[in-house]
Amino acid sequence: MAIAKRIILFMVVNVLVLLTISVVLNLFGVRPYLSAYGIRYDQLMIFCLIWGMGGAFISLGLSRIMAKWMMGVQVIDPQNPEHAEMAGFVNMVHSLAQRAGLPKMPEVGVYNSPELNAFATGPTRSRALVAVSTGLLQRMDRDQVEGVLGHEISHVANGDMVTMTLLQGIVNAFVMFFARVIAFVITQGIREESRRMVQFLLIIVLQIALGILGFIVVAAFSRWREFRADHGGARLAGQQKMIAALEALRSHLELQQPEANPSVATLKISGKTGGFLALISTHPPLEARIQRLKEFRPY
């Protein structure tokens, strides 16, 4: 499964949690932010913060478990004789983690996939998982693999998983808040016996529409953190290794049939440079990343 699918899975779980909470609260008439005098905005914001951030943190807490389960990641134990051939790979990850100053070595895993893919996930810097596909190990040389791993370890060291969760939680809260305020205002002229159902439907529609706008903000921040992880990978693994990894991925991309495979999974490299798809892309274009790395001065 590509990293894009993992991101989509995170977003789908997140949205489903929010929608489920909204449906249950409306069906049971739990509306603590409404009174006979209108909306109590302070109560509404507290309500939205608790439930909006709850979905994001539930997804984060389950991220490592879900990644292993959904993607079939096999965690490598260097002490296990059956994993002896992967000991060098584990040592590479641990060496990068030590350079990055991680408080605890991340779990290291491999999963069976022909795609060039790697990812890091986990709720904290001390409980992270770094995994790569068999396709990446087969098609990249040691220096290129080290560049990719440096990028992923930088995500862990920067606390990107938690930061993205906090941002997503705040966006969730504002989406829920404004969806309810707008629905309340629009339905004031509707007869009381129909108002509740119309409000309920409007809230669902508005949460979806505002959620898309919120994801544009999240995606923009995600693109910035990818540039930062590239720079972190250059510091940890070496600038030339990081550039070599991205150039290898670009070469692989150019060999693919665009209509059959428009993107390379690892580091979510996309050819989209404009339009709406560029706004919701979580990673910058490959050429921009390589250019910034060439201009980067690690020290």
C-alpha positions as CSV (number, residue, x, y, z in Angstrom):
1,M,0.0,0.0,0.0
2,A,1.4,3.4,-0.9
3,I,2.0,6.1,1.6
4,A,-0.8,8.1,-0.1
5,K,-3.2,5.3,0.8
6,R,-2.0,5.5,4.4
7,I,-2.6,9.2,4.5
8,I,-6.0,8.8,3.0
9,L,-6.8,6.0,5.5
10,F,-5.8,8.4,8.4
11,M,-8.1,11.1,7.0
12,V,-11.0,8.7,6.4
13,V,-10.8,7.3,9.9
14,N,-10.6,10.9,11.2
15,V,-13.6,12.1,9.3
16,L,-15.6,8.9,10.2
17,V,-14.9,9.5,13.9
18,L,-16.2,13.1,13.6
19,L,-19.3,12.2,11.6
20,T,-20.1,9.3,13.9
21,I,-19.9,11.6,16.9
22,S,-22.0,14.2,15.2
23,V,-24.7,11.7,14.2
24,V,-24.9,10.1,17.6
25,L,-25.0,13.5,19.4
26,N,-27.8,14.7,17.1
27,L,-29.8,11.5,17.3
28,F,-29.8,11.6,21.1
29,G,-30.4,15.4,21.1
30,V,-27.2,16.1,22.9
31,R,-26.7,19.8,22.1
32,P,-24.9,21.3,25.2
33,Y,-24.1,24.5,23.3
34,L,-27.7,25.4,22.5
35,S,-30.0,27.2,24.9
36,A,-33.4,28.9,24.8
37,Y,-31.5,32.1,24.0
38,G,-29.3,30.8,21.2
39,I,-25.8,29.4,20.9
40,R,-23.5,29.5,23.9
41,Y,-20.3,30.0,21.9
42,D,-17.9,29.2,24.8
43,Q,-19.6,25.9,25.4
44,L,-19.7,25.2,21.6
45,M,-16.0,25.8,21.2
46,I,-15.1,23.5,24.2
47,F,-17.5,20.9,22.7
48,C,-15.8,21.1,19.3
49,L,-12.2,21.1,20.7
50,I,-12.9,17.9,22.7
51,W,-14.5,16.0,19.9
52,G,-12.6,17.5,17.1
53,M,-9.2,16.7,18.6
54,G,-10.4,13.4,19.9
55,G,-10.7,11.9,16.4
56,A,-7.2,13.0,15.4
57,F,-5.5,11.7,18.6
58,I,-7.4,8.4,18.4
59,S,-6.0,8.0,14.8
60,L,-2.5,8.9,16.0
61,G,-2.6,6.5,19.0
62,L,-3.6,3.6,16.6
63,S,-1.2,4.6,13.8
64,R,1.6,2.2,14.5
65,I,-0.8,-0.7,15.2
66,M,-2.8,0.1,12.1
67,A,0.2,0.4,9.9
68,K,1.5,-3.1,10.9
69,W,-1.9,-4.6,10.5
70,M,-3.1,-2.9,7.2
71,M,0.3,-3.1,5.4
72,G,1.5,-6.4,6.8
73,V,4.7,-4.9,8.2
74,Q,7.1,-7.5,9.6
75,V,9.1,-6.0,12.4
76,I,12.8,-7.0,12.2
77,D,14.5,-8.4,15.3
78,P,18.3,-8.3,14.8
79,Q,18.6,-10.9,17.6
80,N,16.5,-13.4,15.6
81,P,18.6,-15.7,13.5
82,E,15.9,-15.7,10.8
83,H,16.4,-11.9,10.4
84,A,20.2,-12.0,10.3
85,E,20.4,-10.8,6.7
86,M,18.6,-7.6,7.7
87,A,20.9,-6.7,10.6
88,G,22.8,-4.2,8.5
89,F,19.5,-2.4,7.6
90,V,18.4,-2.2,11.2
91,N,21.9,-0.9,12.2
92,M,21.5,1.8,9.5
93,V,18.2,3.0,11.0
94,H,19.5,2.9,14.5
95,S,22.7,4.8,13.6
96,L,20.5,7.6,12.0
97,A,18.2,7.6,15.0
98,Q,21.2,8.1,17.3
99,R,22.5,11.0,15.2
100,A,19.0,12.5,15.4
101,G,19.0,12.2,19.2
102,L,15.9,10.0,19.5
103,P,15.3,8.9,23.1
104,K,14.5,5.4,22.0
105,M,15.3,3.4,18.9
106,P,12.3,3.1,16.6
107,E,10.9,-0.3,15.5
108,V,12.2,-1.2,12.0
109,G,10.0,-3.2,9.6
110,V,9.7,-4.4,6.0
111,Y,6.6,-5.2,4.1
112,N,6.1,-6.9,0.8
113,S,5.3,-4.5,-2.0
114,P,6.8,-3.8,-5.4
115,E,6.3,0.0,-4.9
116,L,9.1,2.2,-3.9
117,N,7.8,3.2,-0.5
118,A,8.9,4.1,3.0
119,F,7.2,5.7,6.0
120,A,7.5,6.6,9.6
121,T,4.6,6.6,12.1
122,G,3.9,6.4,15.8
123,P,2.4,8.5,18.6
124,T,5.7,9.8,20.0
125,R,9.4,10.1,19.3
126,S,9.9,7.1,21.7
127,R,7.3,4.9,20.1
128,A,7.9,5.2,16.4
129,L,7.9,2.7,13.5
130,V,10.1,3.1,10.4
131,A,9.2,0.7,7.6
132,V,10.2,0.2,3.9
133,S,8.9,-1.8,1.1
134,T,10.7,-4.7,-0.5
135,G,10.5,-2.9,-3.8
136,L,12.6,0.0,-2.4
137,L,15.3,-2.3,-0.9
138,Q,15.5,-4.2,-4.2
139,R,15.8,-1.1,-6.5
140,M,17.9,1.3,-4.5
141,D,21.5,1.1,-3.5
142,R,22.8,1.5,0.0
143,D,23.4,5.3,-0.2
144,Q,20.0,5.9,-1.7
145,V,18.3,3.8,1.0
146,E,20.2,5.7,3.7
147,G,18.9,9.0,2.2
148,V,15.3,7.8,2.3
149,L,15.7,6.6,5.9
150,G,17.3,9.9,6.9
151,H,14.2,11.6,5.7
152,E,11.9,9.3,7.6
153,I,14.0,9.5,10.8
154,S,13.8,13.3,10.5
155,H,10.1,13.2,10.6
156,V,10.3,11.3,13.9
157,A,12.9,13.6,15.3
158,N,10.9,16.7,14.3
159,G,7.8,15.3,16.0
160,D,5.9,15.6,12.8
161,M,3.3,13.0,13.6
162,V,2.2,14.8,16.8
163,T,2.4,18.2,15.1
164,M,0.2,17.1,12.2
165,T,-2.2,15.6,14.7
166,L,-2.5,18.8,16.7
167,L,-3.0,20.8,13.5
168,Q,-5.6,18.4,12.2
169,G,-7.3,18.5,15.6
170,I,-7.5,22.3,15.6
171,V,-8.9,22.2,12.0
172,N,-11.4,19.6,13.1
173,A,-12.5,21.9,15.9
174,F,-13.0,24.9,13.7
175,V,-14.8,22.8,11.1
176,M,-17.3,21.6,13.7
177,F,-17.6,25.0,15.2
178,F,-18.4,27.0,12.0
179,A,-20.6,24.2,10.6
180,R,-22.8,24.4,13.6
181,V,-22.9,28.2,13.7
182,I,-23.7,28.5,10.0
183,A,-26.4,25.9,10.2
184,F,-27.9,27.6,13.2
185,V,-28.0,31.0,11.5
186,I,-29.4,29.6,8.2
187,T,-32.2,27.6,9.9
188,Q,-33.6,30.4,12.1
189,G,-36.3,31.2,9.6
190,I,-37.5,27.6,9.3
191,R,-40.5,26.2,11.2
192,E,-39.5,24.7,14.6
193,E,-40.8,21.2,13.8
194,S,-38.5,21.0,10.7
195,R,-35.6,22.9,12.0
196,R,-33.8,20.2,13.8
197,M,-33.6,17.8,10.8
198,V,-32.5,20.6,8.5
199,Q,-29.8,21.7,10.9
200,F,-28.6,18.1,11.1
201,L,-28.3,17.7,7.4
202,L,-26.7,21.1,7.0
203,I,-24.1,20.3,9.6
204,I,-23.1,17.2,7.8
205,V,-22.8,18.9,4.4
206,L,-21.0,21.9,5.9
207,Q,-18.5,19.6,7.8
208,I,-17.6,17.9,4.5
209,A,-17.2,21.2,2.6
210,L,-15.3,23.0,5.3
211,G,-13.3,19.8,5.9
212,I,-12.0,20.0,2.4
213,L,-11.0,23.6,2.9
214,G,-9.3,22.7,6.2
215,F,-7.4,19.9,4.5
216,I,-5.9,22.5,2.1
217,V,-4.4,24.2,5.1
218,V,-3.1,20.9,6.5
219,A,-1.7,19.9,3.1
220,A,0.2,23.2,2.8
221,F,1.8,22.7,6.2
222,S,2.6,19.1,5.3
223,R,4.5,20.3,2.1
224,W,6.5,22.6,4.3
225,R,7.4,19.8,6.7
226,E,8.5,17.6,3.8
227,F,11.1,20.2,2.8
228,R,12.3,20.3,6.4
229,A,12.5,16.5,6.5
230,D,14.6,16.5,3.3
231,H,17.0,19.0,5.0
232,G,17.0,16.8,8.1
233,G,17.8,13.8,5.9
234,A,20.7,15.7,4.3
235,R,22.1,16.4,7.8
236,L,21.7,12.9,9.0
237,A,22.6,10.8,6.0
238,G,24.5,13.3,3.8
239,Q,23.4,15.8,1.3
240,Q,24.5,13.8,-1.7
241,K,22.8,10.7,-0.5
242,M,19.5,12.6,0.0
243,I,19.7,14.1,-3.5
244,A,20.7,10.7,-4.9
245,A,17.6,9.1,-3.3
246,L,15.3,11.7,-4.8
247,E,17.0,11.5,-8.2
248,A,16.7,7.7,-8.2
249,L,13.0,8.1,-7.5
250,R,12.7,10.6,-10.3
251,S,14.4,8.2,-12.7
252,H,12.0,5.5,-11.6
253,L,9.0,7.8,-12.2
254,E,10.1,8.7,-15.7
255,L,10.2,5.1,-16.6
256,Q,6.6,4.5,-15.6
257,Q,3.6,4.9,-17.8
258,P,2.0,8.2,-16.6
259,E,-1.5,7.0,-17.1
260,A,-0.9,3.8,-15.2
261,N,1.3,5.2,-12.4
262,P,1.2,9.0,-12.0
263,S,3.3,9.1,-8.8
264,V,6.0,7.3,-7.0
265,A,4.9,6.1,-3.5
266,T,8.0,6.8,-1.5
267,L,8.0,10.3,0.0
268,K,4.8,10.9,-2.0
269,I,6.4,12.3,-5.0
270,S,3.8,13.8,-7.3
271,G,4.0,15.4,-10.7
272,K,1.2,17.8,-9.9
273,T,2.5,21.3,-10.0
274,G,-0.7,23.3,-10.4
275,G,-4.5,23.4,-10.0
276,F,-6.6,22.0,-7.2
277,L,-4.7,18.7,-6.9
278,A,-1.5,20.7,-6.1
279,L,-3.4,22.4,-3.3
280,I,-4.4,19.1,-1.6
281,S,-1.0,17.4,-2.3
282,T,0.7,16.6,1.0
283,H,4.2,16.6,-0.7
284,P,5.9,19.2,-3.0
285,P,6.9,18.3,-6.6
286,L,10.0,16.3,-6.9
287,E,11.9,18.9,-8.9
288,A,11.4,21.5,-6.3
289,R,12.7,19.2,-3.5
290,I,15.8,18.4,-5.4
291,Q,16.5,22.0,-6.2
292,R,16.1,23.1,-2.6
293,L,18.4,20.3,-1.5
294,K,21.1,21.4,-4.0
295,E,20.8,24.9,-2.6
296,F,20.8,23.7,1.0
297,R,23.8,24.3,3.2
298,P,23.7,21.7,6.0
299,Y,26.2,23.4,8.2
